[in-house]
């Protein structure tokens, strides 16, 4: 029941941070979607908080593609930043060494989380020319000014400043505790270009050697790879202000058009019901978590909550996610095992597919309702329950294959049920050892059978003896 964007028959609603309400999704081009997601600053391994937007917006992209849209998906890397420079200086290496190292590691984690590669993954340091050009345009249009090698955006030049976050300039000025920089006209003005400091990388510009401010980067990269107007801009809730607010101001003043039609923001991840922070000692990288919890469980855990709501990261929630995902994985494995041994003719209950169709409709309704993956997963569990009750070794091969296809169709939208690493031994060798164990059991050589089972377990392979035969899985 895959949708087709070309028919226009898509009643999809999403919550738009800009308007603070759910709106029908109507892209600028009826067949295409232009989507920009703010990526990480690469000074360390990505943490669990970074993983949430990776997984959430990858899933939204997958669903849009399932509905028939052609999605151009851009996710950047911030590869010049105070934290990167600090780490480079501490290690006595260049900024490029640090950023290249952690971009590579971020890509490894993203792949292990089954995040699809973006259409474009720009780096700030490759876009300096375009950044300078946008800043020059803002100065020419009276929205920015230079002082002592600094270039600032004049927030009072944009009458709609604050429309994304709901903040008002007067309140921001009253609430500011920072002493006004002598170079600034207004306390709320923000930097577009900063002059070179000792020990920092710098580029030539009309205002002297320096480097870009953080906010200008994404405005430039979104424009370069997606155009002046985009459909969806997304990122973590913490980016609404000031980062995304400043992007709106820069882009709309430069291009004189609405920057993004829809703004999506994921909620925070708390750790044991507390905000995650290094000072509290509850800060976890995805790489560290993966040493005890598989990447597919991390992805599943993230999708078990609505993307806009906060979710709690704890040992208990991860264990619960693992058990839940195992229910789906065991159904998948059982189907594959039955298919491998099935006959062309069998005893089939075709009412299964009518019932599955009802749950597929529920799944689609939940995803159309602001991408409610938590409720969509409930529909998958219902399908798993139906399949488990209505398939057996007596089912025909075509019946089993159709059941598997129905299950995979929805699981693929969420990006679950995937192989994220290779086993230490190949599948042929695993099957050979299983056959050897079965022969040993047949000959009542239970000692050898147990030794084979234990040796496979040491290699991360768990055997399950079922009425339909032996099923193996990775631990």
C-alpha positions in Angstrom: 0.0 0.0 0.0 2.8 2.3 -0.8 1.8 5.9 -1.4 2.5 8.0 -4.5 3.3 11.7 -4.1 2.3 12.3 -7.7 -1.4 11.5 -6.9 -1.5 14.2 -4.3 -3.4 11.8 -2.1 -1.3 12.2 1.0 -3.0 13.5 4.2 0.3 13.9 6.1 0.5 16.4 9.0 3.5 17.5 10.9 4.2 19.9 13.8 5.8 23.1 12.5 7.8 24.9 15.2 7.4 28.1 13.2 3.6 28.1 13.5 3.4 26.0 16.7 0.7 23.7 15.3 0.3 20.7 13.1 -0.1 21.5 9.5 -0.8 19.5 6.3 2.5 18.8 4.6 2.5 20.5 1.1 6.0 20.7 -0.3 7.1 23.5 -2.6 7.3 20.9 -5.5 4.5 18.3 -5.3 6.9 15.5 -6.1 10.1 16.5 -4.4 11.2 17.4 -0.8 14.3 19.5 0.1 15.4 18.7 3.6 18.3 20.1 5.7 19.3 18.7 9.0 22.0 20.3 11.3 24.8 17.8 11.8 27.3 17.5 14.6 30.4 19.5 15.6 33.2 17.0 15.1 35.5 17.3 18.1 34.7 13.9 19.6 32.6 10.8 19.0 28.9 11.5 18.6 26.9 11.1 21.8 23.4 9.6 22.4 21.9 13.2 22.1 23.5 13.4 18.6 22.1 10.0 17.7 18.5 11.1 18.2 18.3 13.6 15.3 20.4 11.2 13.1 17.8 8.4 13.6 14.7 10.5 13.8 15.2 12.5 10.7 16.5 9.5 8.8 13.3 7.8 9.6 11.2 10.8 8.5 13.2 10.8 5.2 12.5 7.1 4.7 8.8 7.6 5.3 8.7 10.5 2.8 10.4 8.3 0.2 8.0 5.5 1.0 5.2 7.9 0.3 6.6 8.5 -3.2 8.7 11.7 -2.7 12.1 12.3 -4.1 14.0 13.6 -1.1 17.2 15.7 -1.4 18.7 15.3 2.1 21.5 17.5 3.4 23.3 17.0 6.7 26.4 19.0 7.4 29.5 18.7 9.5 30.7 21.7 11.5 34.5 21.2 11.1 35.7 24.6 12.5 34.8 25.5 16.0 36.3 26.5 19.4 36.1 22.9 20.7 37.8 21.5 17.7 40.6 24.1 17.9 41.0 23.4 21.6 41.3 19.7 21.1 43.8 20.2 18.2 46.0 22.4 20.4 45.9 19.9 23.2 47.0 17.1 21.0 49.5 19.3 19.1 47.9 18.5 15.7 46.0 20.6 13.1 42.3 21.2 13.2 41.9 19.1 10.1 43.4 16.1 11.8 40.7 16.3 14.6 37.8 17.0 12.3 38.7 14.4 9.7 39.1 11.8 12.5 35.7 12.4 14.1 33.9 12.8 10.8 35.1 9.3 9.9 34.0 8.0 13.3 30.6 9.8 13.0 30.1 8.1 9.6 30.9 4.7 11.2 28.3 5.2 14.0 25.7 6.5 11.5 26.1 3.5 9.3 25.9 1.1 12.3 22.6 2.9 13.3 21.4 2.2 9.7 21.2 5.9 8.9 21.1 6.4 5.1 23.9 8.5 3.6 22.7 12.1 2.9 22.5 13.4 -0.6 25.1 15.9 0.4 27.3 16.1 3.6 29.1 19.4 3.3 31.8 20.6 5.6 32.1 24.3 6.6 35.7 24.6 5.6 34.8 23.7 2.0 32.2 26.5 1.9 34.3 29.6 3.0 33.9 31.3 -0.4 30.1 31.1 -0.3 30.1 32.2 3.3 32.0 35.3 2.5 29.7 36.0 -0.4 26.5 35.8 1.8 28.1 38.1 4.4 28.9 40.6 1.7 25.3 40.5 0.5 24.0 41.1 4.0 26.3 44.1 4.4 25.2 45.5 1.0 21.6 45.2 2.0 22.0 46.9 5.3 21.6 43.9 7.5 25.2 43.5 8.7 28.1 45.7 9.6 31.9 45.5 10.2 33.8 46.7 13.1 37.5 45.9 13.9 37.5 42.8 11.7 34.3 41.5 13.2 31.1 41.4 11.1 27.8 41.3 13.0 24.2 40.8 11.9 22.0 43.7 12.9 19.0 42.0 14.5 17.0 45.2 14.5 17.2 45.3 10.7 14.9 42.2 10.5 11.4 43.1 11.8 10.5 39.4 12.2 13.4 38.4 14.4 12.2 36.0 17.0 9.3 34.5 15.0 10.7 31.0 15.1 11.5 30.8 18.8 8.7 33.2 20.0 11.2 35.5 21.6 11.0 39.2 21.4 14.0 41.5 20.9 13.0 43.8 23.7 12.8 40.9 26.2 16.1 39.5 24.9 17.8 42.8 25.5 16.3 43.2 29.0 17.3 39.7 29.9 20.8 39.9 28.6 23.5 39.6 31.3 26.3 40.0 28.9 28.0 43.4 28.8 27.5 45.0 25.4 30.5 44.3 23.1 31.8 47.8 22.2 31.8 46.7 18.5 28.1 45.8 18.5 25.2 48.1 17.9 22.8 46.0 19.8 23.1 43.4 22.5 21.3 40.8 20.4 23.5 41.2 17.3 25.4 38.1 16.5 28.7 37.4 14.8 29.0 36.4 11.1 32.8 36.7 10.8 35.4 36.9 13.5 39.0 38.1 13.2 42.0 35.7 13.5 43.4 34.8 16.9 46.8 33.3 17.7 46.8 29.5 17.3 43.6 29.5 15.3 43.0 28.7 11.6 42.0 31.6 9.4 40.9 32.5 5.9 41.4 35.7 3.9 38.3 37.9 3.6 37.4 41.6 2.8 37.5 42.2 6.6 40.9 40.7 7.2 42.0 37.1 8.1 39.4 35.3 10.2 36.8 32.6 10.3 33.0 32.4 10.1 30.6 32.5 13.0 28.5 29.4 13.7 25.1 30.5 12.5 26.0 31.6 9.0 27.3 28.2 8.1 24.0 26.4 7.7 22.3 29.3 5.9 25.0 29.0 3.3 25.1 25.3 2.9 21.3 25.0 2.8 21.2 27.6 0.0 24.1 26.0 -2.0 22.8 22.5 -2.0 19.0 23.0 -1.8 18.3 26.5 -3.0 16.9 29.7 -1.5 13.7 28.1 -0.3 13.5 24.7 1.3 10.7 22.4 2.6 12.0 21.1 5.9 14.7 22.3 8.2 15.4 20.1 11.2 17.5 19.6 14.2 17.5 19.2 18.0 15.2 21.3 20.2 18.3 23.0 21.7 18.9 24.6 18.2 15.7 26.6 18.0 17.3 29.6 19.7 19.7 31.1 18.8 21.0 28.9 16.0 17.9 28.4 13.9 16.4 31.8 14.8 19.6 33.4 13.4 19.5 31.2 10.3 16.0 32.5 9.5 17.2 36.1 9.9 20.3 35.7 7.8 18.7 33.7 5.0 15.5 35.7 4.7 17.4 39.0 4.7 19.8 37.8 2.1 17.4 36.0 -0.2 14.3 38.0 0.5 12.2 34.8 0.5 10.9 32.5 3.2 13.8 30.2 4.2 12.1 27.0 5.3 8.4 26.2 5.1 8.5 23.6 8.0 10.7 23.4 11.0 11.0 20.1 12.9 12.8 19.7 16.2 13.4 16.5 18.2 13.1 16.5 22.0 16.0 16.0 24.5 17.3 12.7 25.8 17.5 12.5 29.6 19.8 10.1 31.3 18.2 8.4 34.3 15.7 11.2 34.3 18.3 13.9 34.5 19.6 16.2 31.7 22.7 14.8 30.1 25.9 16.7 30.8 29.6 16.0 31.2 29.7 17.8 34.6 27.1 15.3 36.0 29.0 12.3 34.7 26.0 11.0 32.7 27.4 11.8 29.3 27.6 8.8 26.9 28.9 8.4 23.4 27.2 6.0 21.0 30.5 4.2 20.6 30.7 3.5 24.4 27.0 2.4 24.6 27.5 0.0 21.6 30.0 -2.0 23.6 27.2 -3.4 25.7 24.0 -2.5 23.7 23.8 -3.3 19.9 23.4 -0.4 17.5 20.1 -1.7 16.3 18.7 -1.6 19.8 19.9 2.0 20.2 18.0 2.9 17.0 14.9 1.0 18.2 15.0 2.7 21.6 15.1 6.2 20.0 12.0 5.3 17.8 10.0 4.0 20.7 9.2 7.5 21.8 7.6 10.3 19.8 10.3 12.4 18.3 9.2 15.7 19.9 8.9 14.3 23.4 11.8 13.8 25.8 12.9 10.2 26.2 14.7 8.7 29.2 17.9 6.8 28.6 18.6 4.2 31.2 19.7 0.6 31.6 16.1 -0.4 32.1 14.8 1.4 29.0 17.5 -0.1 26.9 16.8 -3.6 28.2 13.1 -3.2 27.5 13.9 -2.0 24.0 16.1 -5.0 23.4 13.4 -7.5 24.5 10.8 -5.7 22.3 13.1 -5.7 19.2 13.9 -9.3 19.8 10.2 -10.2 19.4 10.3 -8.7 15.9 13.7 -10.2 15.1 12.6 -13.7 16.2 9.5 -13.5 13.9 11.8 -12.5 11.1 14.2 -15.3 11.7 11.5 -17.8 12.1 10.0 -16.8 8.7 13.3 -17.1 7.0 13.9 -20.5 8.5 10.4 -21.7 7.4 10.9 -20.3 3.9 14.2 -22.2 3.6 12.5 -25.5 4.3 9.0 -24.8 2.8 7.2 -26.7 0.0 5.4 -25.1 -2.9 2.0 -26.3 -1.6 0.8 -26.0 2.0 -2.0 -25.3 4.4 -2.5 -21.5 4.3 -4.8 -19.1 6.1 -5.2 -16.2 3.8 -7.2 -14.2 6.3 -3.8 -13.3 7.6 -3.3 -10.7 4.9 -6.6 -9.0 5.4 -5.8 -8.6 9.1 -2.3 -7.4 8.3 -3.7 -4.8 5.9 -5.7 -3.2 8.8 -2.6 -2.8 10.9 -0.7 -1.4 7.9 -3.3 1.3 7.6 -3.0 2.0 11.3 0.8 2.2 10.9 0.4 4.7 8.0 -2.1 6.8 9.9 0.3 7.1 12.8 3.2 8.1 10.6 1.0 10.6 8.8 0.2 12.1 12.2 3.5 13.9 12.8 5.6 10.7 12.4 4.4 8.9 15.5 6.9 6.1 15.4 5.9 4.9 18.9 2.4 4.1 17.9 3.6 2.8 14.5 5.7 0.2 16.3 2.6 -1.0 18.1 1.1 -1.9 14.7 4.2 -3.9 13.8 3.9 -5.9 17.0 0.3 -6.7 16.0 1.5 -7.9 12.7 4.2 -10.0 14.4 1.5 -11.5 16.7 -0.6 -12.4 13.7 2.2 -14.0 11.7 3.4 -16.0 14.7 -0.1 -17.4 15.1 -0.8 -18.2 11.5 2.4 -19.6 10.0 4.0 -23.0 10.5 6.1 -25.6 8.8 2.9 -26.6 7.0 2.6 -23.2 5.2 3.5 -22.9 1.5 6.6 -21.1 0.5 4.7 -18.3 -1.4 2.5 -17.7 1.7 5.5 -17.4 4.0 7.3 -15.1 1.5 4.3 -12.8 1.4 4.1 -12.6 5.2 7.8 -11.8 5.3 7.4 -9.1 2.7 4.6 -7.5 4.6 6.7 -7.4 7.8 9.8 -6.0 6.0 7.8 -3.3 4.3 7.1 -1.5 7.5 10.3 -2.4 9.3 12.3 -0.9 6.4 10.5 2.4 6.9 11.7 2.6 10.5 15.1 1.2 9.5 14.9 -1.7 11.9 15.8 -5.4 11.1 19.2 -4.9 9.6 22.7 -6.4 9.8 25.0 -3.8 11.2 28.2 -5.9 11.5 29.6 -9.1 10.1 29.8 -12.2 12.2 33.3 -13.5 13.0 32.5 -16.6 11.0 30.6 -16.8 7.7 27.0 -18.2 7.4 28.2 -21.3 5.6 30.5 -22.2 8.5 27.7 -21.6 11.0 25.3 -23.9 9.1 28.0 -26.5 8.8 28.5 -26.5 12.6 24.8 -26.6 13.2 24.5 -29.7 10.9 27.5 -31.3 12.7 25.7 -30.6 16.1 22.5 -32.1 14.8 24.3 -35.2 13.7 26.0 -35.5 17.1 22.6 -35.3 18.9 21.2 -37.9 16.5 24.1 -40.2 17.6 23.4 -39.3 21.2 26.8 -37.6 21.5 25.5 -34.8 23.7 29.0 -33.8 24.9 30.0 -32.9 21.3 26.7 -31.2 20.6 27.1 -29.0 23.7 30.7 -28.2 22.8 29.6 -27.0 19.3 26.8 -24.9 20.9 29.2 -23.4 23.4 31.9 -22.7 20.8 29.3 -20.8 18.6 28.1 -18.9 21.6 31.7 -17.7 22.3 31.7 -16.4 18.7 28.5 -14.5 19.4 26.1 -17.0 17.8 23.1 -18.2 19.8 21.3 -21.4 18.8 17.6 -22.0 19.5 16.1 -25.5 19.1 12.5 -25.1 17.8 9.8 -27.4 16.5 10.7 -26.1 13.0 14.4 -26.8 13.4 17.4 -24.9 14.7 17.4 -21.1 14.4 20.6 -19.1 15.0 21.0 -15.4 15.9 23.8 -13.0 16.9 24.0 -12.2 20.5 
